[in-house]
């Protein structure tokens, strides 16, 4: 097959993440190469390819059963994923303009994978790693022409969750970042950009929440069932309507300051002491919405319209959860 007929996109590593990324592109109408770089016997390759194909089709069948897509679309979407073995990898990599490395989370595995990407990918291809644990600054040294490299962290399931976290190193070319964002947006994703920091954004926040939930169970503060009810229909609904930082401004940075002080004193100082930025903002009177500035600026903004928009978002989440009730039609005795 000629190079021009090969897919423009490639996911390296035929495991769970690679398969999810492949579905995301195929769902958006693109062909994508799902590449296994490891040399295997014919039997081993056919077993892996069969497992990958079965998982892709099963994931799409799940969407069809939920009415997201028609059952007749499953085969067409799945057929856009080209399963490529080590022998076919050079041609598939040469054809790709955007490559996602998703091999196991060890530096040795990454080093081996990028050695092949450096050898076979064209000079203008954007190279990314989907790693959840290795900093982009560590991996950039493995890449020929590192200006075209960044980490791109997908959230599972990759074909469902819209957010993709893009982490750049100091030498990442701004044009490469812009192009990567545009390509993600074109397939319906919502790229967010963060620095070279452990945990990106979502894993770093969710690790704190999950650990605290486990501690609450350990301490006997609440059962798993009650915690999950509270997070799904209290915490989750609120943060679906308001981002975490927006939520600070909406309630007031001083509220966070005082709540943190009380919980630091009564529960654990290390876990609950507010960061210096919160104390500084309170001292400066930058309390959020009620003072006109906080983490965001509200000068010139119609606050009444903004509050109504937040209420609309919250009501939308409540209605979706089936928790919004119509008012009583009369006065109860």
VORO-747645 format. One record per residue (C-alpha): x, y, z; residue in one letter; residue number from 0. Coordinates in nm, 4 decimals. Example, Ala and Ser with C-alpha at 12.3 -4.5 7.8 and 13.67 -1.06 7.14 Angstrom:
VORO-747645
((1.2300, -0.4500, 0.7800), 'A', 0) ((1.3670, -0.1060, 0.7140), 'S', 1) 
***
This chain:
VORO-747645
((0.0000, 0.0000, 0.0000), 'X', 0) ((0.1401, 0.3418, -0.0895), 'X', 1) ((0.2229, 0.5784, 0.1945), 'X', 2) ((-0.0326, 0.8359, 0.0809), 'X', 3) ((-0.3064, 0.5741, 0.1368), 'X', 4) ((-0.1998, 0.5064, 0.4957), 'X', 5) ((-0.3679, 0.6803, 0.7904), 'X', 6) ((-0.2536, 1.0272, 0.9013), 'X', 7) ((-0.2633, 0.9216, 1.2663), 'X', 8) ((-0.0947, 0.6460, 1.4631), 'X', 9) ((-0.1246, 0.5048, 1.8156), 'X', 10) ((0.1831, 0.3075, 1.9191), 'X', 11) ((0.1060, 0.0376, 2.1719), 'X', 12) ((-0.1972, -0.1845, 2.1145), 'X', 13) ((-0.3110, -0.1955, 2.4774), 'X', 14) ((-0.6134, -0.0374, 2.6439), 'X', 15) ((-0.5091, 0.3256, 2.5889), 'X', 16) ((-0.4039, 0.2745, 2.2278), 'X', 17) ((-0.7335, 0.1035, 2.1516), 'X', 18) ((-0.9309, 0.3848, 2.3152), 'X', 19) ((-0.7444, 0.6514, 2.1165), 'X', 20) ((-0.8004, 0.4514, 1.7985), 'X', 21) ((-1.1754, 0.4427, 1.8663), 'X', 22) ((-1.1802, 0.8193, 1.9285), 'X', 23) ((-1.0285, 0.8928, 1.5880), 'X', 24) ((-1.2328, 0.6274, 1.4080), 'X', 25) ((-1.5514, 0.7616, 1.5689), 'X', 26) ((-1.4663, 1.1045, 1.4256), 'X', 27) ((-1.4305, 0.9539, 1.0786), 'X', 28) ((-1.0516, 0.9173, 1.0597), 'X', 29) ((-0.8474, 0.6119, 0.9799), 'X', 30) ((-0.5761, 0.5455, 1.2343), 'X', 31) ((-0.2943, 0.2921, 1.2616), 'X', 32) ((-0.2858, 0.0965, 1.5871), 'X', 33) ((0.0745, -0.0212, 1.5954), 'X', 34) ((0.2406, -0.2973, 1.7945), 'X', 35) ((0.6171, -0.2427, 1.7817), 'X', 36) ((0.7154, -0.5714, 1.9458), 'X', 37) ((0.8301, -0.8458, 1.7055), 'X', 38) ((0.6001, -1.1456, 1.7569), 'X', 39) ((0.5367, -1.4837, 1.6037), 'X', 40) ((0.2463, -1.5029, 1.3626), 'X', 41) ((0.0357, -1.6809, 1.6215), 'X', 42) ((0.1129, -1.4245, 1.8906), 'X', 43) ((0.0368, -1.1345, 1.6549), 'X', 44) ((-0.2945, -1.2832, 1.5417), 'X', 45) ((-0.3923, -1.3392, 1.9060), 'X', 46) ((-0.3129, -0.9772, 1.9991), 'X', 47) ((-0.4820, -0.8387, 1.6877), 'X', 48) ((-0.7902, -1.0485, 1.7567), 'X', 49) ((-0.8077, -0.9238, 2.1160), 'X', 50) ((-0.7669, -0.5623, 2.0050), 'X', 51) ((-1.0309, -0.5943, 1.7348), 'X', 52) ((-1.2720, -0.7661, 1.9755), 'X', 53) ((-1.2277, -0.4926, 2.2383), 'X', 54) ((-1.2781, -0.2149, 1.9838), 'X', 55) ((-1.5955, -0.3754, 1.8529), 'X', 56) ((-1.7192, -0.4508, 2.2052), 'X', 57) ((-1.6681, -0.0872, 2.3093), 'X', 58) ((-1.8612, 0.0329, 2.0042), 'X', 59) ((-2.1325, -0.2264, 2.0667), 'X', 60) ((-2.1680, -0.0776, 2.4146), 'X', 61) ((-2.2306, 0.2648, 2.2642), 'X', 62) ((-2.4857, 0.1138, 2.0258), 'X', 63) ((-2.6693, -0.0571, 2.3119), 'X', 64) ((-2.6983, 0.2805, 2.4849), 'X', 65) ((-2.8372, 0.4405, 2.1704), 'X', 66) ((-2.5344, 0.6644, 2.1102), 'X', 67) ((-2.4710, 0.5152, 1.7673), 'X', 68) ((-2.6669, 0.2834, 1.5392), 'X', 69) ((-2.5685, -0.0816, 1.5511), 'X', 70) ((-2.5088, -0.0615, 1.1765), 'X', 71) ((-2.2294, 0.1922, 1.2382), 'X', 72) ((-2.0172, -0.0363, 1.4560), 'X', 73) ((-1.8493, -0.2219, 1.1728), 'X', 74) ((-1.7848, 0.0930, 0.9697), 'X', 75) ((-1.6206, 0.2715, 1.2648), 'X', 76) ((-1.4140, -0.0316, 1.3662), 'X', 77) ((-1.2931, -0.0780, 1.0078), 'X', 78) ((-1.1188, 0.2611, 1.0220), 'X', 79) ((-0.8649, 0.1170, 1.2685), 'X', 80) ((-0.5722, -0.0446, 1.0870), 'X', 81) ((-0.3996, -0.3035, 1.3066), 'X', 82) ((-0.0270, -0.2908, 1.2267), 'X', 83) ((0.2439, -0.5316, 1.3393), 'X', 84) ((0.6176, -0.4614, 1.3796), 'X', 85) ((0.6883, -0.5367, 1.0141), 'X', 86) ((0.4354, -0.2783, 0.8987), 'X', 87) ((0.5293, -0.0185, 1.1600), 'X', 88) ((0.7925, 0.1731, 0.9556), 'X', 89) ((0.5506, 0.2547, 0.6724), 'X', 90) ((0.2659, 0.3444, 0.9096), 'X', 91) ((0.4905, 0.5733, 1.1156), 'X', 92) ((0.6290, 0.7407, 0.8046), 'X', 93) ((0.2757, 0.8279, 0.6954), 'X', 94) ((0.1573, 0.9709, 1.0287), 'X', 95) ((0.1405, 1.3425, 1.1057), 'X', 96) ((0.0440, 1.2833, 1.4713), 'X', 97) ((0.1732, 0.9884, 1.6752), 'X', 98) ((0.0650, 0.8788, 2.0231), 'X', 99) ((0.3146, 0.6674, 2.2155), 'X', 100) ((0.1353, 0.4436, 2.4639), 'X', 101) ((0.3784, 0.1635, 2.5488), 'X', 102) ((0.4257, 0.0412, 2.9117), 'X', 103) ((0.5173, 0.2984, 3.1771), 'X', 104) ((0.8921, 0.2393, 3.2021), 'X', 105) ((1.1724, 0.4556, 3.0710), 'X', 106) ((1.3273, 0.1552, 2.8980), 'X', 107) ((1.0066, 0.0843, 2.7075), 'X', 108) ((0.9702, 0.4534, 2.6175), 'X', 109) ((1.3337, 0.4705, 2.5064), 'X', 110) ((1.2909, 0.1737, 2.2756), 'X', 111) ((0.9682, 0.3117, 2.1312), 'X', 112) ((1.1068, 0.6589, 2.0628), 'X', 113) ((1.4162, 0.5093, 1.9024), 'X', 114) ((1.1836, 0.3624, 1.6405), 'X', 115) ((0.9748, 0.6780, 1.6140), 'X', 116) ((1.2929, 0.8817, 1.5626), 'X', 117) ((1.4018, 0.6399, 1.2924), 'X', 118) ((1.0785, 0.6168, 1.0964), 'X', 119) ((0.8621, 0.9252, 1.1610), 'X', 120) ((0.8975, 1.2187, 0.9277), 'X', 121) ((1.0550, 1.5386, 1.0572), 'X', 122) ((0.7318, 1.7382, 1.0725), 'X', 123) ((0.5301, 1.4739, 1.2574), 'X', 124) ((0.4058, 1.5672, 1.6038), 'X', 125) ((0.5163, 1.3092, 1.8581), 'X', 126) ((0.3354, 1.2671, 2.1883), 'X', 127) ((0.3452, 1.0365, 2.4887), 'X', 128) ((0.0279, 0.9346, 2.6702), 'X', 129) ((0.2199, 0.8576, 2.9896), 'X', 130) ((0.0446, 0.9220, 3.3186), 'X', 131) ((0.3589, 0.9102, 3.5315), 'X', 132) ((0.6695, 1.0302, 3.3433), 'X', 133) ((0.7296, 1.4025, 3.2985), 'X', 134) ((0.7499, 1.5507, 2.9509), 'X', 135) ((1.0858, 1.7037, 3.0473), 'X', 136) ((1.2245, 1.3537, 3.1071), 'X', 137) ((1.0994, 1.2179, 2.7769), 'X', 138) ((1.1951, 1.5144, 2.5577), 'X', 139) ((1.5590, 1.3995, 2.5639), 'X', 140) ((1.4528, 1.0788, 2.3884), 'X', 141) ((1.3045, 1.2626, 2.0899), 'X', 142) ((1.4838, 1.3759, 1.7770), 'X', 143) ((1.3822, 1.7386, 1.7216), 'X', 144) ((1.2139, 1.7712, 2.0639), 'X', 145) ((1.0388, 2.0936, 1.9627), 'X', 146) ((0.7679, 1.8774, 1.8054), 'X', 147) ((0.7117, 1.6741, 2.1243), 'X', 148) ((0.4659, 1.7018, 2.4137), 'X', 149) ((0.2836, 1.4718, 2.6531), 'X', 150) ((-0.0841, 1.4119, 2.5791), 'X', 151) ((-0.2673, 1.2469, 2.8668), 'X', 152) ((-0.6072, 1.0947, 2.7864), 'X', 153) ((-0.8659, 1.0039, 3.0494), 'X', 154) ((-1.0274, 0.6608, 3.0351), 'X', 155) ((-1.2303, 0.5686, 2.8468), 'X', 156) ((-1.0413, 0.7718, 2.5878), 'X', 157) ((-1.3224, 0.7605, 2.3336), 'X', 158) ((-1.5770, 0.8988, 2.5852), 'X', 159) ((-1.4101, 1.1567, 2.8131), 'X', 160) ((-1.3583, 1.4834, 2.6201), 'X', 161) ((-1.0668, 1.6276, 2.8207), 'X', 162) ((-0.7139, 1.5568, 2.6977), 'X', 163) ((-0.4318, 1.7091, 2.9056), 'X', 164) ((-0.1427, 1.8560, 2.7036), 'X', 165) ((0.1852, 1.9006, 2.8914), 'X', 166) ((0.4718, 2.0845, 2.7212), 'X', 167) ((0.8413, 2.1125, 2.7974), 'X', 168) ((1.0233, 2.4476, 2.7635), 'X', 169) ((1.1353, 2.3758, 2.4067), 'X', 170) ((0.7973, 2.2627, 2.2701), 'X', 171) ((0.7283, 2.4718, 1.9607), 'X', 172) ((0.4170, 2.6908, 2.0168), 'X', 173) ((0.3047, 2.6095, 1.6622), 'X', 174) ((0.3197, 2.2384, 1.7481), 'X', 175) ((0.1037, 2.2948, 2.0557), 'X', 176) ((-0.1468, 2.4950, 1.8504), 'X', 177) ((-0.1602, 2.2234, 1.5854), 'X', 178) ((-0.2048, 1.9486, 1.8461), 'X', 179) ((-0.4900, 2.1416, 2.0083), 'X', 180) ((-0.6583, 2.1971, 1.6723), 'X', 181) ((-0.6364, 1.8281, 1.5825), 'X', 182) ((-0.7872, 1.7298, 1.9164), 'X', 183) ((-1.0688, 1.9807, 1.8836), 'X', 184) ((-1.1391, 1.8535, 1.5328), 'X', 185) ((-1.2259, 1.5087, 1.6724), 'X', 186) ((-1.4449, 1.6543, 1.9475), 'X', 187) ((-1.1926, 1.6610, 2.2303), 'X', 188) ((-1.1367, 1.9415, 2.4804), 'X', 189) ((-0.7605, 1.9986, 2.5172), 'X', 190) ((-0.6342, 2.1626, 2.8368), 'X', 191) ((-0.2737, 2.2757, 2.8770), 'X', 192) ((-0.0613, 2.2282, 3.1885), 'X', 193) ((0.3050, 2.2521, 3.2777), 'X', 194) ((0.5568, 1.9744, 3.3352), 'X', 195) ((0.4155, 1.8818, 3.6750), 'X', 196) ((0.3494, 1.5362, 3.8241), 'X', 197) ((-0.0114, 1.4239, 3.7954), 'X', 198) ((-0.1214, 1.6704, 3.5284), 'X', 199) ((-0.4498, 1.8332, 3.6446), 'X', 200) ((-0.7204, 1.5683, 3.6782), 'X', 201) ((-0.5138, 1.2835, 3.8310), 'X', 202) ((-0.3569, 1.5231, 4.0806), 'X', 203) ((-0.6948, 1.6512, 4.1991), 'X', 204) ((-0.8726, 1.3179, 4.1967), 'X', 205) ((-0.5936, 1.1433, 4.3923), 'X', 206) ((-0.6541, 1.3836, 4.6824), 'X', 207) ((-1.0299, 1.3268, 4.6741), 'X', 208) ((-1.0027, 0.9481, 4.6490), 'X', 209) ((-0.7455, 0.9223, 4.9284), 'X', 210) ((-0.9577, 1.1417, 5.1534), 'X', 211) ((-1.2650, 0.9282, 5.0835), 'X', 212) ((-1.0689, 0.6160, 5.1795), 'X', 213) ((-0.9506, 0.7862, 5.5006), 'X', 214) ((-1.3087, 0.8781, 5.5909), 'X', 215) ((-1.4095, 0.5128, 5.5615), 'X', 216) ((-1.1052, 0.4075, 5.7650), 'X', 217) ((-1.1909, 0.6606, 6.0361), 'X', 218) ((-1.5578, 0.5623, 6.0423), 'X', 219) ((-1.6707, 0.9072, 5.9330), 'X', 220) ((-1.9060, 0.7630, 5.6702), 'X', 221) ((-1.9708, 0.4470, 5.4726), 'X', 222) ((-1.8648, 0.3996, 5.1126), 'X', 223) ((-2.2277, 0.4177, 5.0034), 'X', 224) ((-2.2925, 0.7485, 5.1813), 'X', 225) ((-1.9693, 0.9020, 5.0518), 'X', 226) ((-2.0550, 0.8038, 4.6967), 'X', 227) ((-2.4073, 0.9419, 4.7298), 'X', 228) ((-2.2636, 1.2701, 4.8575), 'X', 229) ((-2.0013, 1.2941, 4.5835), 'X', 230) ((-2.2322, 1.1993, 4.2946), 'X', 231) ((-2.5180, 1.4279, 4.3899), 'X', 232) ((-2.3445, 1.6984, 4.5924), 'X', 233) ((-1.9787, 1.7442, 4.5090), 'X', 234) ((-2.0045, 1.6069, 4.1571), 'X', 235) ((-2.3110, 1.8079, 4.0584), 'X', 236) ((-2.1585, 2.1298, 4.1861), 'X', 237) ((-1.8286, 2.0750, 4.0077), 'X', 238) ((-2.0088, 1.9763, 3.6901), 'X', 239) ((-2.1692, 2.3216, 3.6939), 'X', 240) ((-1.8654, 2.5130, 3.8244), 'X', 241) ((-1.4973, 2.4417, 3.7764), 'X', 242) ((-1.2972, 2.3964, 4.0968), 'X', 243) ((-1.1296, 2.7385, 4.0799), 'X', 244) ((-1.4505, 2.9065, 3.9643), 'X', 245) ((-1.6178, 2.7479, 4.2668), 'X', 246) ((-1.3648, 2.9122, 4.4993), 'X', 247) ((-1.4441, 3.2536, 4.3522), 'X', 248) ((-1.8189, 3.1915, 4.3540), 'X', 249) ((-1.8322, 3.1100, 4.7242), 'X', 250) ((-1.5455, 3.3362, 4.8253), 'X', 251) ((-1.1765, 3.2781, 4.8842), 'X', 252) ((-1.2317, 3.3781, 5.2472), 'X', 253) ((-1.4701, 3.0835, 5.2907), 'X', 254) ((-1.1977, 2.8455, 5.1751), 'X', 255) ((-0.9463, 3.0240, 5.4001), 'X', 256) ((-1.1599, 2.9856, 5.7139), 'X', 257) ((-1.2785, 2.6298, 5.6359), 'X', 258) ((-0.9201, 2.5205, 5.5770), 'X', 259) ((-0.8067, 2.6733, 5.9049), 'X', 260) ((-1.0770, 2.4914, 6.1016), 'X', 261) ((-1.0181, 2.1530, 5.9373), 'X', 262) ((-0.6403, 2.1909, 5.9684), 'X', 263) ((-0.6864, 2.2411, 6.3429), 'X', 264) ((-0.9410, 1.9610, 6.3939), 'X', 265) ((-0.8418, 1.6949, 6.1376), 'X', 266) ((-0.4913, 1.7237, 5.9958), 'X', 267) ((-0.2725, 2.0314, 5.9514), 'X', 268) ((-0.0720, 1.8804, 5.6677), 'X', 269) ((-0.3777, 1.7882, 5.4629), 'X', 270) ((-0.5911, 2.0959, 5.5195), 'X', 271) ((-0.3692, 2.4000, 5.5645), 'X', 272) ((-0.4496, 2.6402, 5.2820), 'X', 273) ((-0.1674, 2.7272, 5.0398), 'X', 274) ((-0.0030, 3.0675, 5.0699), 'X', 275) ((-0.1845, 3.1991, 4.7626), 'X', 276) ((-0.5216, 3.1671, 4.9411), 'X', 277) ((-0.4004, 3.3532, 5.2508), 'X', 278) ((-0.2435, 3.6222, 5.0337), 'X', 279) ((-0.5605, 3.6754, 4.8313), 'X', 280) ((-0.7674, 3.7138, 5.1500), 'X', 281) ((-0.5186, 3.9701, 5.2848), 'X', 282) ((-0.5412, 4.1621, 4.9570), 'X', 283) ((-0.9215, 4.1551, 4.9584), 'X', 284) ((-0.9376, 3.9487, 4.6395), 'X', 285) ((-1.2218, 3.7314, 4.7610), 'X', 286) ((-1.3750, 3.6391, 4.4273), 'X', 287) ((-1.7138, 3.7284, 4.2875), 'X', 288) ((-1.8241, 3.9387, 4.5853), 'X', 289) ((-1.5160, 4.1632, 4.5706), 'X', 290) ((-1.4913, 4.1893, 4.1920), 'X', 291) ((-1.1701, 3.9904, 4.1605), 'X', 292) ((-1.0261, 3.6627, 4.2753), 'X', 293) ((-0.8647, 3.3945, 4.0642), 'X', 294) ((-1.0743, 3.5476, 3.7856), 'X', 295) ((-1.1516, 3.9128, 3.7192), 'X', 296) ((-1.5160, 4.0252, 3.7222), 'X', 297) ((-1.4794, 4.3906, 3.6334), 'X', 298) ((-1.7364, 4.4910, 3.3738), 'X', 299) ((-1.9170, 4.1598, 3.3978), 'X', 300) ((-2.2941, 4.1406, 3.4479), 'X', 301) ((-2.2932, 3.9501, 3.7755), 'X', 302) ((-2.6686, 3.8840, 3.7738), 'X', 303) ((-2.6447, 3.7224, 3.4303), 'X', 304) ((-2.3438, 3.5173, 3.5421), 'X', 305) ((-2.5223, 3.3931, 3.8559), 'X', 306) ((-2.8240, 3.2976, 3.6478), 'X', 307) ((-2.5983, 3.1039, 3.4092), 'X', 308) ((-2.4457, 2.9117, 3.7008), 'X', 309) ((-2.7948, 2.8300, 3.8311), 'X', 310) ((-2.8961, 2.7127, 3.4829), 'X', 311) ((-2.5933, 2.4828, 3.4633), 'X', 312) ((-2.6707, 2.3398, 3.8078), 'X', 313) ((-3.0377, 2.2830, 3.7291), 'X', 314) ((-2.9373, 2.1103, 3.4069), 'X', 315) ((-2.7201, 1.8662, 3.6010), 'X', 316) ((-2.9986, 1.8067, 3.8542), 'X', 317) ((-3.2545, 1.7387, 3.5839), 'X', 318) ((-3.0161, 1.4970, 3.4136), 'X', 319) ((-2.9750, 1.3129, 3.7437), 'X', 320) ((-3.3537, 1.3031, 3.7907), 'X', 321) ((-3.3272, 1.4956, 4.1195), 'X', 322) ((-3.5144, 1.8158, 4.0356), 'X', 323) ((-3.8728, 1.8221, 4.1625), 'X', 324) ((-4.1562, 2.0467, 4.0596), 'X', 325) ((-4.2951, 2.2729, 4.3336), 'X', 326) ((-4.5885, 2.1617, 4.5432), 'X', 327) ((-4.9212, 2.2667, 4.3913), 'X', 328) ((-5.0652, 2.3634, 4.7276), 'X', 329) ((-4.9838, 2.4261, 5.0908), 'X', 330) ((-4.9400, 2.1084, 5.2921), 'X', 331) ((-5.1129, 2.0692, 5.6267), 'X', 332) 
***
